[in-house]
Amino acid sequence: MLPPLKPIPIKERLSIIFIERGEIDVIDGAFVVVDCLGERVRPVLTHVPVGGVACIMLEPGTRVSHRAAALAARVGTLLVWVGEAGVRVYSSGQPGGARSDRLLYQAKLALDDDLRLKVVRKMYALRFGEEPPQRRSVEQLRGIEGARVKRTYQLLASQFGVQWNGRDYNPETWDASDLPNRCLSAATACLYGVTEAAVLAAGYAPAVGFIHTGKPLSFVYDIADIYKFESVVPLAFKIAASKPPNPDRAVRLACRDVFRQTKLLERIIPDIEDILSAGEIRPPEPTPESVRPALPNPEGMGDAGHRS
């Protein structure tokens, strides 16, 4: 019998990889991508260190076996089924799932107007490096944030010498978007994948947001926006300015590198805890009969979502 798995902590993993046009399976205990290469007799196997990856984005042309999905769940790697270039998210598999105590804590903060405003103000402060204006509602802060975001896009476009006609993106007509918008969409999709993996690893619900609401990934958008303009947005404009022959691939590789260089995964989970603590209420204690996480943490080790 194989010894029990010892998953790598989320914050110590590689951030994200994309897989397309292959059958994903487990062979000899290893997570592999099988490429049959047409009529060739012997398939080509590409091994993927699934336990050391936070998120795997599955593009069109991929097929996943039950054993592969089970192994990914056991080691805490998020599988996300996406459209071409990762610009549409169809489904995802939770690496362990939300914790009931953390979900109740998150929901209480989101449902109380006063507590929600405190959390939104903390997000604003982290994103812009300054305290938000006093006596503003969530809707007013959202409007101020939107105006600043539009101005930032214009400044970055000017800095990198990119013609900018505004954020205009429709996943149904991907090829109709201009190059800067395509690069931005590909870059933010990478960021959303990594952020969703961290949110789920920490035990929270991606759909229960504070600034964004009513979407399956509202909380993911809330958290990802904090890092967007310090990481992937400047990268997208830089790549758009160089006009590479395959901009989607160039963006993915650049995002992978910048996530590793900035150690983004080390920051996300502690920042989530810091943001929610701005509500100034204590999280509820887990009930004795509550189901433990699929990947339990040893006592006294690491922060929330620490997989060791």
Secondary structure, DSSP 8 states (H G I E B T S, - for coil): ---------GGGSEEEEEE-SEEEEEETTEEEEEE--TT-SS-EEEE--GGGEEEEEE-TTEEE-HHHHHHHHHHT-EEEEE-GGG-SEEEEE-SS---HHHHHHHHHHHHSHHHHHHHHHHHHHHHHSS---SS--HHHHHHHHHHHHHHHHHHHHHHHT---------GGGGGGS-HHHHHHHHHHHHHHHHHHHHHHHTT--TT--SSS-SSTTHHHHHHHHHHHTTTHHHHHHHHHHH--SSHHHHHHHHHHHHHHHTTHHHHHHHHHHHHHHTT--------TTS---SS---TT-SSTT---
